[in-house]
Amino acid sequence: MFKLDSIRKNAFLALSAVALVAAVGCGSESGATAAEEATFKDGKKPVVTIPPDANKPPANFKSSLDMGGTPGGPPPGQSK
């Protein structure tokens, strides 16, 4: 049977371990420079330029989801 002192001791050790891990693990990244840290903490979103044809499929692209020329495809139960 457990004694109250052993339960308190185990709970104290567990809380101490959690606090130690949280304190050690919550620092800044070791490989980051001061400029990188400042940029990250600034919070600005990067400006990305997407080329105009970036979302255009290749010329010979055929989708297996193409069910025909009508919007929505054929009625349920019918194939192309």
N, C-alpha and C positions, 0 to 999 in steps of 0.2 A: 504494500500500500504506500502511496506517495505521502510525504509529509508536506505541509504547507510551505515550509522553508525551501524545500527542493523545487517546488512549483514556482515560487517567487524567483529563485535563483535562475531557473531555466528561462523564465519569461524575461528576466533582466538581461541574460546573455543573448537571447534572441533579439530583443529590441536594440541592444548595443551593436550586434552584428549588422542589423538592418541600417542603423544610423551610420555606421562606419562605411558600409558599401555605398549608401546614398551620398555621403560626403566625398568619398574618393571618386565615384563615378560621375559626378555632376560638374566636373571642371571643364575647361575648354579643351578642344581637340589638341593633342600634343603636336601635330604636324602643321597646324594652321598658323599663318603669319598674322601680325597685328593688323595689316591691311585687309586680309581675308576675314578676320573676326569683325572688323568695323563694317565691312560690306555686308556681312550676314546680319549683323545687328541693326543695320540701317533699314532693312525690310523692303527696299525698292525692288520692283519686278524688273527682270532684264528685258531689254528691247530686242526682239527677234524678228528678223526680216525673212518672210517665207517667200520663195520664188513663185511667180504667177502660175506656173504649170505644175506645182508640187503635188496637187491632188488629182491630176489628170491620169487616168489609167493608160497603160500601154496600148498601142494601136491594135494589137491582135488579142486583146483581153476578152475572155468570155466568162461570164459568171454562171456558176451552177444554180444560182438563185433566180436567173432570168426566166420568168414564166410567160413571156410574151410581151407584145407592145401595149396592151391595155393596162391602165393603172390598176394595181391590185392583182393582176393575173386572172386565171380562169376561176370559176366558182369552185367551191370545195367539192371534192370527189371527182373532178374532171382533170385530165391532164392535157397538156399542150397538144 
